[in-house]
Amino acid sequence: MKKIFLSIFLTTLLVLTSVSFSTAATENNIIYVDDDGGADYTTIQDAIQAASEGDSIYVYPGTYYGIITIEKSLTLTGEDKTSTIIDGQQLGEDMITVTAPNVHINGFTIQNGPRGNGYNSGIKLEDADNGILEDILFMDNCWAAEIRTSEGCIFSNNQVVDNEQGGVHVVFSDSTTVTKCSFVNNGGRGIQIAKGSNQLISSNTFIDCGVEVHDSLPQGNRFQCTMIDNTVNGKPLVYLEQKNIRLVRNAGQVILNRCNGIIVRNNDLTNTVMGVQVLGSTFVKIVGNTIMDNVHGISVSKSFFVTIRNNDILNNSYAGVGLYHSSACRVVLNEISGNDYGVYFHGTVLNMLCLNKVHDNKRHDFLISSALLPFDLEL
């Protein structure tokens, strides 16, 4: 009788163990893709459609064409980013659209994405919290990537090269990390941040581009960011937030956010998105700098008592000096030429232009809406 019970117990244990192993084997599957055949699928989209939540898709080297949509949490891995290529053929609005959380994409070249003047992107994360984009080469897209309404996303160890409008656009998204990436020649804009906070921008290299911050946040919110150990054209990207009484020298780009008493003096600020950007700051002096061949030369927004003096502000593709919703600022003794707009004041009051040399700007030397001195006073 004991032998019968022992036999039944061992048989039951064996069955339960087999079921357990079978269940484990079907969870978090790896699905293989090869455009030459011999794998589970020949297209990435077919593999995504077949995948379950939490699965991994492994893509062998080759060139994969077309638009991709990811609506479930999964991992998409290319074997080698230089030889595993996703080519968008300039179709659609976004090349890869992710609308699920916890998606991890790595190991690809993302190229030839859609064109246009908007934010058409190689990869777009939308409502896709905790997405990870890493070890990817983005090239020849409109924008490399857009992170929209997605919190806690990571963009790391990527190469972002020769994208038409920009590198990474972060909008309506908090707690984004962009780290250890190289941005080269992306329409001047390596990273553009709008309407999000608590961002971390660290250990990135920018060549012929930089970082642009938009401060038009919802009422009651303030832009907050940590930018550390970044370089622009081989010099430090200086980002100061809520700092007082500092001298900025030898910078590649300068961004001042809610600062007071900062002096930006004798810098060569060229070939980036904004030579100097001033947001919500007071008593700032920008003196004796060469600021040329950027998208924006000097941009001052929602600030007071900013002095711009004795600078050479040349050949910037938008405004040489732009003042927006700012007051009690002085622009004096500057050389401002070859820009799209020389001096552009919008929504400003009680500012002063005096003794500048403003000439040969492409659209307008002056485009000013100001309650005081709507023209330059010259000797």
Beta strands, then each sheet from edge to edge (+ up, - down):
strand 1: 30-33
strand 2: 56-59
strand 3: 62-65
strand 4: 68-70
strand 5: 75-78
strand 6: 84-87
strand 7: 96-98
strand 8: 104-106
strand 9: 109-111
strand 10: 121-126
strand 11: 132-134
strand 12: 137-139
strand 13: 143-148
strand 14: 154-156
strand 15: 159-161
strand 16: 166-171
strand 17: 177-179
strand 18: 182-194
strand 19: 199-202
strand 20: 205-214
strand 21: 225-228
strand 22: 231-232
strand 23: 235-241
strand 24: 244-248
strand 25: 253-257
strand 26: 260-265
strand 27: 268-270
strand 28: 274-279
strand 29: 285-287
strand 30: 290-292
strand 31: 296-301
strand 32: 307-309
strand 33: 312-314
strand 34: 319-324
strand 35: 330-332
strand 36: 335-337
strand 37: 341-348
strand 38: 352-354
strand 39: 357-359
strand 40: 364-370
sheet 1: 1+ 2+ 5+ 8+ 11+ 14+ 17+ 19+ 21+
sheet 2: 3+ 6+ 9+ 12+ 15+ 18+ 16+ 13+ 10+ 7+ 4+
sheet 3: 3+ 6+ 9+ 12+ 15+ 18+ 20+ 22+ 23- 25- 28- 31- 34- 37- 40-
sheet 4: 24+ 26+ 29+ 32+ 35+ 38+
sheet 5: 27+ 30+ 33+ 36+ 39+
end
